[in-house]
Amino acid sequence: MDIRELQAYGTFFMTVFLVVMLYGYIIYLYRSEKKGEKDYEKLGNIALDDEIDSTPVNTSDPLPSDKKEQNK
């Protein structure tokens, strides 16, 4: 077995591995959107609506350290 044959096997198995990982990620994204965990269409508008005065896409709670400061 020479180096070219090893490179061919390595390339083939790496390609198969990356394709499996890609399909797994696509299925993960599809399932999370179906469950309602994330709305990727709304997140896709970030690039289109990129003004300084636009409203945030996700509203998040303040950090725990910020909550302590607000309670004082």
C-alpha positions in Angstrom: 0.0 0.0 0.0 1.6 3.2 -1.1 0.9 6.8 -0.1 -1.5 7.5 -2.9 -3.7 4.7 -1.8 -3.7 5.9 1.8 -4.6 9.4 0.6 -7.5 8.0 -1.4 -8.8 6.1 1.5 -8.4 9.1 3.8 -10.1 11.4 1.4 -13.0 9.0 1.0 -13.6 8.4 4.7 -13.2 12.1 5.5 -15.8 13.0 2.8 -18.2 10.4 4.2 -17.7 11.7 7.7 -18.3 15.3 6.8 -21.4 14.4 4.8 -22.8 12.5 7.8 -22.0 15.5 10.1 -23.6 17.9 7.6 -26.8 15.9 7.4 -26.9 15.5 11.2 -26.6 19.3 11.6 -29.4 19.9 9.0 -31.7 17.4 10.8 -30.9 19.2 14.2 -31.8 22.6 12.7 -35.0 21.2 11.2 -36.1 19.6 14.4 -35.3 22.6 16.6 -37.3 24.8 14.3 -40.2 22.3 14.3 -40.2 22.2 18.1 -40.3 26.0 18.3 -37.0 26.3 20.1 -35.6 28.8 17.5 -37.1 30.8 14.6 -34.4 30.8 12.0 -36.4 33.0 9.6 -36.5 35.7 12.2 -32.8 35.3 12.8 -32.2 35.5 9.1 -33.5 39.1 9.2 -30.5 40.3 11.1 -28.5 40.8 7.9 -31.4 42.6 6.2 -32.4 44.9 9.1 -29.1 46.1 10.4 -29.9 49.7 11.5 -28.7 51.2 14.7 -32.2 52.0 15.8 -33.8 48.7 14.9 -35.2 46.5 17.6 -33.3 43.5 18.8 -34.2 40.1 17.4 -33.8 38.3 20.7 -34.7 39.9 24.0 -32.6 38.5 26.8 -32.8 38.7 30.5 -30.2 40.8 32.2 -27.2 38.9 33.6 -27.4 37.9 37.3 -24.7 40.5 38.2 -26.9 43.2 36.6 -29.9 42.0 38.5 -28.1 42.4 41.8 -27.1 46.0 40.9 -30.7 46.8 40.0 -32.1 45.4 43.3 -29.9 47.7 45.4 
